[in-house]
Amino acid sequence: MTGKEKRPEWVPENAEEGFATHVLPGVEGGHDGICGCGARAAAPPAPRRKNLSVEDYVEGVLAGDRMVLARAITLVESNAPAHFDIAQEMLRRLLPNTGNSVRVGITGVPGAGKSTFIEALGIRLCEAGHKVAVLAVDPSSSVTRGSILGDKTRMSKLSRHPNAFIRPSPSGGVLGGVARKSRETLLVAEAAGYDVILVETVGVGQSETTVRSMVDFFLLVLIAGAGDELQGMKRGIMELCDAICVNKADGDNRIRAEAARAELERILHYLQPATPGWQTRAYTTSARTGDGIGEIWEVVERFQKETRASGIFMERRQSQAVEWVHTMVRQYLFSRFESHPEVRRALPEIEKAVASGAMAATRAARILAACYEEGEDCPGAGAVPESGRL
């Protein structure tokens, strides 16, 4: 370029040659990924993770490799058909190394401080020599189907402890407070050597029953002044838990927490215990100060000792395994039903007829069942009968 060409397109009037605006030459060479021709240089391909075999998964999990453990749980949680057989074979090989942990389910009302409580309890257990796995289930949005999965952020101190492993999972719209694959995830964590499994549910309510069917000890975390929330869960969740702790019993709130604990004790006196031979009691804790956290774990250990001695512990685990089979069969049949070609062909017209009021829901269900059972002879696979003939 000549000196004249370097001058900008616009300059002030009467500007002389010394006008202080300069055009600098561009960067030459491969600086910052830019080649000399002015085009961006092609970025090197990102390294791909090695595909693990079933043997790799099994060896890594049994060795306590946290990276392989995380990938194994991802494999188990996957809904891809290609991953199902690999995951099941992995679980089959890991199964002899499971069952050696204490499984504790933890639920509570929103704002009760479940995550803070779990972190305080988990750190105490890790420092005592235990290996703690936290399976935290986050609610999935009914609109976007997404989950925040921020539990590791809320348990930042525990997540950094070498004896702890935290795995957040989306609920995926499954009722009962846990994810659909939580049982398999629990088994993988046990095979990796974690002797305490803490399962944090999405919340609390009348549908909080699934977690009871996969843990040994069920803990309900409440706060003082729950009011109507407590009334709504009396005949639901309180009949399922093995202990109740009123959290945030510190500072000015301690007196209210003690009053709430006394009220809960009166209520529990009239409820049937969740575990035969075990009396559910209420306690006060403060996850912030650590008060009462050790007492809760002493309750869990006493529960384990007494129920093992009476045989209730193993009976519960055996019945849970059988219930798991029935649950898996129901899920499998529903999946087969939804994917059946005749059902999928008839479903849009039947849904339209039900939505318009031309067909009763009971009649629609029977037609769809016939589509699944009879295949091509399905009476509802073609045109849906007019409303006058339903």
N, C-alpha and C positions, 0 to 999 in steps of 0.2 A: 504494500500500500504506500502511496505517496503521502506527504504531510497534509496535503489538501484533502485527501480522501478520509483522513483520520478525524477531521473536524465533524462534530455532530450535525444533524440535519437542521437544528435550530440553535442559533446563538443570539445573544443580546445585540441590539443595534450598536453600531460603532465599535464592535468587539475587534480587538487587534489580534495579531498573531500569537500573543502571549496568553490568550484566553485559557483559563485553568480547567479544561476538560480534556481528558485523554482517553483514547481507545487502546486498551492493552491487548497484546497478542494472546491468543488462546493457549491452553495447556496442551502441550504435545506429549505424545507417548501414551503409555497405558496407565495413567494416573487414575486411581479410584474407579477402575473398571471401564474407563473411556479410552478407546483406541485413538490413534492419531488421525484417523479419517473422520472423526466427529461422531461415530456411531458407538453405542454401548457394547462393550465386549461381552460375549456370551458367558454367563455365569457357569461355573463348574456344576455338574449334576450333584444334587444332594445325596449323600450316602444313604442307601436303603438299609433298614434293619434286617438282620438275618431272620429268615423264617425258621421258627423252632419246630422241631419234631416232637412227637409225644414223649420220647425218651428225654429230650432236652428239657421239656416242661417238668417232668417228674423229677429228674435229677436236680434241677434248679430249685424247685419248691422244697424238696427234702433237705437240700443244703442250706435253706434259709436265704437264698438270693432274693433280695427285695425287688429287683427289677424283673426277674422271671416271675416272681409271685404276682406282681402287678399285671404282667402280661397274661398270666394264667387266669386271673380273675376276669380280665377283659375278654378272654376267649370263652369263659363260662357264661358271661353275660351277653355275648353276641347272639343275635337272632338269625344270623346268616346260616342257611342250611349247610354250607360247606364247613362250618366250624362245629356243627353239632356232634358228629361222630368223633372228631378229634377230642373235643371237650369230654365226652362221655368215656372214652378210652382212658384219658388222663385221670378222671375221677375214679375209674375202676381201679387203676393202679395205686392211687393215693389212699383209697379207702382203708386199707389195713393200718395206716398211720394216723387215723383220725380218732376222735372220741376221747382224747386225753386232756381236754380243757374244761374249764368252768364257763358255761354259757350264760351270760346275764343280759336280759333285755331291759332297756331303760326307756321309759316314755314319760310324758308330762304335758301340762298345759303350756301354751305359748308364753314365753317370757319367764318360765320357771328357772331358767339357767341350766338346761340339760347339758349343753356343750361345756360350759364352765365346770359343772359338776363332774362330767366325764374326764375332763382334763386333770382336775385335782385328784380324782381317784386313780386315773391312769398313771400319773407321775408318781404317786405314792407306791403303787404296785411295781412300777418299773424300778424304782429305787430299792425296793425290797427284793429284787432279783427275778420278778416275773417278766414274761414276754407278753405284751398286751396288743391285741388287734382290735381296732375300733371299726365297726361296719356301720357307717352313718348313712341313713337313707333320707334323701331330700325330696320334697314334693315336686312333682312335675306339673307344669302349667297345662291346664285343660285347653288352652288356646294355642300355644306355640309348641307344646309337648317338651319344652326345655326345662332344665333345672339349673340352679345356681351352683350347686356343689361347692359351697364355701366352707365346709366344716374344717378342713385342714387349716384354713386361715383363722378360724375361731379357736382352734386348739394349737396355736403356733408353737407353744413351748413343748407340748407333748409330741407334736409331729417331728421335732428335732431330736427326740430321745432315741438312742440306738436300739432300745428294747421295745419300741412302739412302732406300730404300722397302722395308718389311718386310711381307710378306703371309703370315699363318698360314692354313693350310687343313686341314680334317679329312681323314683318309685314307679314311673311309667304308668301312672294311673291305677296301680293295683291297690285295692282296699286292704286294710289290715295293718298299715303302717310300715310295711317292708317291701322290698323290691321282689320281683318274680323269681330271681335267681339267688336270693339271700342265703338259702340253705346250702347251695353248692359253694357259694363264696365262703361260708363259714367252714365247710369241710376243708377247702384248700388252705385257709389260714391255719387250721389245726394241724394239717400235714406239714406246714412250714415250721412248726414248733412253738406256736403261740399257745400258752396254757391258760390265758384268760381272754375270752371273746366278749366284747361289749357291743351290743346291737342297739343303736339309737334309732328310734322310730321317727316318723315324720311329725307325729302330733299325738293327740289323745281324743278318744270319743267312743261311741258305741261299737264301731267296727274294728277296734284295736284288739283283734283276737288272733290274727295270724302269727304275730311274734310270740304269743304264749305257746304255740305249737312247735317252736324251734329252739327254745331256751330252757335252761334248768331253773333259773331264778328270775323272777319278773319284778322290777322295781318301778314304782310310780313316784315321780317327782312333782311336787306341788309347791305353791306359795301361799302365804297367808292372805285371806281376803278374796279367795277365788269365787266365792259366792255362788251364783247360778251355774257356773261352769262345774263346780263340785257337785251340785244337785243333779245335773244332767248325766254325770258319769257314775253315780252311786251303784246302780244295778248293772252297770256294764263293766268298766275297767276295774273297779274296786274289788269285784268278785274274782278277778283274775290275778291280782298282784300278790306277791309274797311279803312285800314290805312297802311302806310309804315313807318318804322323807319330805318334810316341809323345808324347802331350801330358803336361802337368804335370811337365815336366822342370825342376824348380826345387827349391831347398832341399835337404833330406835325400833327396829322391826322385830327384835328378839321376843319381846313380850307378846306381840301379835302371833308370831310363829308358834310359841309355846301354847297359846290359846287354841290355835288351829290344830295342833297336834293332839291336844286333849279332846277336842271335838271329834277328830278322826278316830281316836281310840274308842269313843262311845259308839260311833257308827260301826266300826269293825266288830264290836262285841255281838252285834245282831246279824252279821253276815257269815255265811258258810266259808271256811278257809279254802283258799285256792288249792292248797296241797294237803292231803290227808295227814293228820298227825302234826301239822305245823300251824301255829297261831300267827296270823299276820298282825304286825305291830306298826305303829307310827313313830317316827323319829324326827329330830330337827338337825339340819346341817347348814353349813355356810361354805359354799365353794370358794368364796373370796378369801376367807380366813383359814379354811381347812378344818374348822370345828365340826366334829361329828362324822367326817369322812372315814376315819379309821374305824369308827363304831359300825358303820354300814358294812364295811368289808368283813368285820368280825361276824356280823349277822349272816352274811353270805357263806362264810366258812362253817359256821355252826349249822346252817341249813344243809349244806352239802354233807357234813358228817352225820347228821341225824337221818337224813333221807337215804343215804347210802346204807346205813345200818339197818333201816327198816325195809329196804328193798324198793322204796318208792322211786328213788332216783333212776334206777335202771328200768323199772316198769314204765316210767314216763318217757324215757328215751326210746324204748322199744315201741310204745304206742305212737310216738312222734314219727318214727321211721315208717310205720304202717300208714299213718295219715298222709305222710309225704307221698307214698305210692298212689293213694287215691287222688290226691291233688294233681299229681303229674298226669294221671290217666284222664282226669277231667280236662286239663289244659290241652292234652293231645287230641282228645275227641273234638273239643271246640275248634281247635286249629284245623282239623280235617274237615269239619263241618263248613267252616268259613271258606275253605279253599276248594270245596266240591264244585265242579263245573256247573251242574244243574242248579245248585243253590245260588251260585253267583249269577246265573242267567235269569232265574225267576225273581231274585231279590228286588231289583229296581221296581218292577211292576207291583209287587206285593207291598213294598214300602209306600209306594204312591197310593195304593188302594187304602192302606191303613191310615195314612196321613189325611186323606180326604174323607174318612169316615165311612167308606164303602165296605170295609172289611174289619171284622173284630180282630183284635190282637191274638186271641186264642186260636181263631181259625187260621190266621196267617202263620202262626207257629206250627200248626199241624201240617199245613201245606209244605212249609219249608222242611219239616222233618221227613215228610213223604218224598220230597225231592232228593234228600240225602239217602234214604233207605231204598227207594225204588229206581233211582237213576233215570234212565231215558223214559220210563213209564210214569214219571212224576206228573201228577194231575195239575201242578201249578207251574210247570216248566214253560208252557205256552202262554197264551193270553189268559190273564186273570179273569174269572167270571165276572159278569156285570153285577152291580150291587143287588139287583132284585133276585139273583140266584145264589147269593152267598149263604 
